[in-house]
Amino acid sequence: MTDTVTLVPLPPDSPELNPVERVWLYLRERFLSHRVLDGYDAIATACCQAWSALTPERLRSLTHQPWVQRVTT
């Protein structure tokens, strides 16, 4: 580890601190909920279709957090 990198553990149950949680919530709500899927292949296909439906703009809007921009610049 270098002196320029500091790891800060996220507190449990804090999805607002992990932007990818909003992506999974969006995918579950819009594409993956209230469905019965017949086996692993159907699940994998549904997940791939849901992920492919994400546009760069939607992904950006879901993961944009002002604090992320402040820490990465």
N, C-alpha and C positions, 0 to 999 in steps of 0.2 A: 504494500500500500504506500502511496506517495504522500507527501505532506500537503498536497493540494486537494486531496479527496477526503471527505469526512462522511462516514456512513452514519445515518441517523435512522434508527429503527422506527417504523410506523407503529403507533399505538393500535391495539386490537380494536375491532369494530369502528373503524374510521374510514369508510369508503370515500369520503370527500377528499381524503389526502392521497388517494390512489386513483387517478383519472381513468384507468382501464376498467374500473368497476362500473363506471357509467356506460361504457361500451357493452359490457356483458348484460347489464340491465336493459339497455335498448334492444339488444338482440333477443333476449328472452321475451320481452314484452311484445315486440313486433313480429317475431318470426318463429319462436320456439315454444311458446306456451300454449296450453290447451290443445295439445296434439298427442295422439298415441302413435308411436313409431314402432315399426315391426323389426326389431333387431338392430345390431350394431351398424350394418351398412346403411340402413335408413337414417339412423341418428347422425352418422358421419356425413351423409349426403345433405341432410337438413342443415347441419352446422356449416358446411361449405357454402351452401346456397345463401344462408343468412349472412355469412361473412362477405361473400361476393356482392351482396346488395349494398354494402356500405360504400358510399362515395367518399372521396377525399374530403369534401366539404363537410359531410355529416360527421366523419371521424374527427375532423378538426374541431367542430362545434361541440362534440361530446367530451373531448379531452382537454379543451382549453380551460386553463385555470390561471388566473393572474399570478398566483404565487409561483407557478412553474416557470413562467417567463422571467420573473425576477431572479430566480435561482440559476437559470441556465444562461443568462446574459452576462 
